[in-house]
Amino acid sequence: MHAPHISANIWWITAIITTILFLAVWLPMMPTPRSRYQIALIPLAGIVFLPALGNLRGHDIGELLSIYSTVVLAMILGAIGRRADMRVAVKQGEDPLGTSVSKVAPANKRLTVQLSVAFVAAFALWAWLTWG
């Protein structure tokens, strides 16, 4: 089965939709205003750095948007259903000595597994869409 050709316009739409979904999934999971602010800056960082890196490596805008969209999709899929685990992980990062290890370890393991599987699946999707 060959991958469909997707134009840059479709990738723009996909990037916008995945960004909105990313913010809708991740912002409510963050327990503090500081962490919500940091999450809100992630798409902005992608918008700033991807074109610069693309110019350095000679990638066209369609390829950059496909990379951005699949990475953001992986982050969305990796966090869906893990709100409590994410809150524990963020709080642990902000106060590593204030959280019991026995409570944190299972949450981090589940979150890590889900994020890892999501990134592998997103990379496989991107590879299929890129190289067919």
C-alpha positions as CSV (number, residue, x, y, z in Angstrom):
1,M,0.0,0.0,0.0
2,H,1.4,3.4,-1.0
3,A,1.1,6.5,1.0
4,P,-1.0,9.3,-0.4
5,H,0.6,12.5,-1.6
6,I,-0.3,15.2,0.9
7,S,0.1,18.8,-0.2
8,A,1.7,21.6,1.9
9,N,-1.8,23.2,2.3
10,I,-3.1,20.0,3.9
11,W,-0.1,19.9,6.2
12,W,-0.8,23.5,7.3
13,I,-4.3,22.5,8.2
14,T,-3.0,19.3,9.9
15,A,-0.5,21.3,11.9
16,I,-3.1,23.8,13.1
17,I,-5.5,21.1,14.1
18,T,-2.8,19.1,15.9
19,T,-1.6,22.3,17.7
20,I,-5.2,23.0,18.9
21,L,-5.6,19.4,20.1
22,F,-2.2,19.5,21.8
23,L,-3.2,22.6,23.8
24,A,-6.6,21.2,24.5
25,V,-5.1,17.9,25.9
26,W,-2.0,19.2,27.6
27,L,-3.0,22.5,29.2
28,P,-5.8,21.1,31.5
29,M,-3.3,18.4,32.7
30,M,-0.8,20.9,34.1
31,P,-1.2,21.5,37.8
32,T,0.5,24.9,38.0
33,P,0.3,28.2,36.1
34,R,4.0,27.9,35.4
35,S,3.7,24.5,33.8
36,R,0.7,25.6,31.7
37,Y,2.7,28.6,30.5
38,Q,5.6,26.3,29.5
39,I,3.3,23.9,27.6
40,A,1.7,26.8,25.8
41,L,5.2,27.8,24.5
42,I,5.9,24.5,22.9
43,P,4.0,25.2,19.6
44,L,5.6,28.6,19.5
45,A,9.0,27.0,19.8
46,G,8.1,24.7,16.9
47,I,7.0,27.6,14.8
48,V,10.3,29.5,15.5
49,F,12.8,26.7,15.2
50,L,11.4,24.4,12.5
51,P,11.8,26.9,9.6
52,A,15.3,27.8,10.7
53,L,16.3,24.2,10.9
54,G,14.6,23.4,7.7
55,N,16.5,26.1,5.9
56,L,19.8,24.8,7.3
57,R,19.1,21.3,6.1
58,G,17.2,22.1,2.9
59,H,13.8,20.7,3.8
60,D,10.7,22.1,2.2
61,I,7.7,23.5,4.2
62,G,5.6,20.4,3.6
63,E,8.2,18.1,5.1
64,L,8.7,20.4,8.1
65,L,5.0,20.6,8.7
66,S,4.7,16.8,8.5
67,I,7.4,16.4,11.1
68,Y,5.9,19.0,13.3
69,S,2.4,17.4,13.0
70,T,3.5,13.9,13.7
71,V,5.6,14.9,16.8
72,V,2.7,16.9,18.2
73,L,0.4,13.9,17.4
74,A,2.7,11.7,19.4
75,M,2.6,14.0,22.3
76,I,-1.2,14.1,22.2
77,L,-1.5,10.3,22.0
78,G,1.2,9.8,24.6
79,A,-0.7,11.8,27.2
80,I,-4.4,11.0,26.6
81,G,-5.8,9.3,29.6
82,R,-2.8,10.0,31.8
83,R,-3.9,13.2,33.5
84,A,-3.2,12.0,37.0
85,D,0.1,10.5,36.0
86,M,1.2,13.7,34.3
87,R,0.3,15.8,37.3
88,V,2.4,13.5,39.5
89,A,5.3,13.7,37.1
90,V,5.1,17.5,36.8
91,K,4.8,17.9,40.6
92,Q,7.7,15.5,41.0
93,G,9.8,17.6,38.6
94,E,8.9,20.8,40.5
95,D,9.4,19.2,44.0
96,P,11.3,16.0,43.7
97,L,11.8,15.5,47.4
98,G,8.2,16.3,48.3
99,T,6.6,13.2,46.6
100,S,6.8,9.7,47.8
101,V,8.7,7.4,45.4
102,S,6.2,4.6,45.9
103,K,3.4,6.8,44.5
104,V,5.5,8.2,41.6
105,A,7.1,5.1,40.1
106,P,4.0,3.4,38.7
107,A,2.7,6.7,37.2
108,N,6.0,7.5,35.5
109,K,6.2,3.9,34.2
110,R,2.7,4.0,32.6
111,L,3.3,7.5,31.2
112,T,6.7,6.6,29.8
113,V,5.4,3.4,28.1
114,Q,2.4,5.3,26.6
115,L,4.6,8.2,25.4
116,S,7.2,5.7,24.0
117,V,4.6,3.7,22.1
118,A,3.0,6.9,20.8
119,F,6.3,8.3,19.5
120,V,7.1,5.0,17.8
121,A,3.7,4.9,16.1
122,A,3.9,8.5,15.1
123,F,7.4,7.9,13.6
124,A,6.1,4.9,11.7
125,L,3.2,7.0,10.4
126,W,5.5,9.8,9.3
127,A,7.9,7.3,7.6
128,W,5.0,5.8,5.7
129,L,3.6,9.2,4.7
130,T,7.1,10.4,3.7
131,W,8.5,7.4,1.9
132,G,5.4,5.2,1.2
